[in-house]
Amino acid sequence: MSFVLDQISYRVGEETFIDNVSLRLEPGSMNVLLGPTLSGKTTLMRLMAGLDRPTAGKIIDNGVDITGVPVRKRSVAMVYQQFVNYPTLSVYENIASPLRVAGLPKAEIEARVGRAAALLRLEPMLKRTPAQLSGGQQQRTAIARALVKQAKLVLLDEPLANLDYKLREELREELPRIFAETGAILVYATTEPTEALLLRGQTATLWQGRVTQVGPSATAYREPDNIDAARVFSDPPLNEVSVTKAGAMATLESGRKVPAEGVLSGMPDGVYRLGFRADAVTIGHPQPGMLSFPGTVSVTEISGSESFVHVDTGLGTWVCLVEGVHQWEPGDRTEAQFDPGRAFVFGSQGQRVTAPGLAATA
């Protein structure tokens, strides 16, 4: 049976934190809440856990309305980015604490704690107290405590932020599988689009307390329903520009006219907002099929084998992806090359639109 949020809202005074959210979460599923800071991810998790009560809507678990049921009467475990451990207890006792409260036999407690400690590489630290641990080790202890509880609903609020890169990558692979084996519903909040794609499963994009799209993570990335979903699922930020299409030509905000090609081809005349990610823009000499915009470099970010170059084009500052390690200096003149076939087109209400028989491939 499903865990359902039915038109949930949460308000404090005149301020709305969650606005009419509906979600259906299935047992054994991986669910990602993706959104920027203050988009409502933690608030939504607190409502799911029963720590807060919605001001409108219902929460249904296995067909039973649990909207007013307190957290202590729910089968739920939650791990925050800022780890919470009992300072006077050993790592072992921190992990074992929910099992002792539940009255499980000693052998069962030892087996569960042992499995969790092995997975999270805590075996050498079981006799230590939290004060003797690094921040990453304390976070792993909190995750292990949630794991051994074997709750039906597991809420992870940016839980890997304090871990080193290698362990974070390993746990991204392991956690969904381990919790799925218990039949638990796993809900994972993150601000990082890349993390949502790595975790796979279903992603719900959040923007200002609203869920703007729900679907398989790869599909939500490739086919955003609206401009808010596209903004949430873009890192670096989505590049945007407004155009007015009339016949075979399109007029940009600057007054420049360009052929209405690519995603604008076959589109009815009107005003549109184009959104395109960094990998649809590069810099350098003009390439066939690309639109060229002169600009000035403002920032260069080197990321491994790629460079993200921020270019002021007069239509806004666009982020361009260039393969390799490059170092353009602020003030350098260049050409931003934009592929018009890899843009998303949004209408006046922010919904993505496509011409008949044509889909965006950005």
Phi, psi and omega in degrees: 000155188268161169254119192238131167260119186248098177053053182280133171228153178218119182232147172233110186064233180269355185265132179258123179261324176231129188239099170054058182264132174233129179216149174235120182245130185258149178305138179078007185265154175256121184232126182251130170261111184248124179186161178290170175305137180072018177277347177115007184298308182294320178300318180295321178294321178297325176292319178298322184284337185093009176287329174233158180248132180296150177274348175205153178091179183227153172244123185243124178240116181053040177082000182251132177287113181246021186309317183261007182282127182290162186300324184294343180256012179247154176269083187219145173228141183223136177236126180265164174300318175273105186303148177232114178228159177280115189294334183268353181261152175291168176302316179303311183290329175299315180293321185280347189306314180292334179286324177292320178299323180283351177076029180288153178298152183303318181297319179294319178299314182297320181294315181293316180295321180298316180295316181294318180296323179293315180300317186263012174057047181249003185304319181288353188247007189298335181267354181279163171262162181306328180295341181265008183249156170284169178300319179295322178293322177295322179293321177297325177297317179296320178294319179298321179297321177292324182295313185291337182294335180053046179287157178285333180233119181243122184247119182243109184262093183048056191283343186258006186298331184265007182262157177289162189302313184297313180293323179299317179295318180296316183289330175300326178281320189278318188301311180302320181293315183296312180292327178296326180297333178274354184081009182287152169272120181256124177240124189234119180263137179207156174261356190255115177303322180298320179295320178299319179291321179294325180284340180061216181067211181253136178243134170249121178271134181244138179215114178054047175081002179246143170276116185267341178194147175225134177171178176308138189304313181296322180292317179298328178288312185284330187229069179297138181285334186206171186292329178294318178296320179295321178295317180297321186265034178227125176211110008298171183303152179298133171279140184221149174203143178268142178224152173243116182267133175218106181067231183271004182237156176230137181255126180278170180303329182283351184098349179291139178256135179226157177299138178278075184253181177062232185292342178274347181296126180083359180282141176301153177300145180158185180259131182227161173246121177267137175234134181212139183279170185300329183285357174265000181229136174226182178228158180129209183287146180303139178246152179303135178081357181258148173266134185253134180229116177295144181200180181237130179292133176250321181212146170236125178247120180265124183231092179062242182268009182231157174233134174256116184251121179270121185237126175278109185262358188086349175249014186119172177267114180265145175260123183248138179263125179233128179291143179094174180263117182229157179223084172278143182266149175306131181099346178296139177272142180204183177238124174272125182255117186248129178270107184292349179274356185241028178257156167265143179247128181240139180278188186295335179265007178089357179280143179287138181231151175223152174287153179307127177079006182229132180234147177290144182236022183292000000 
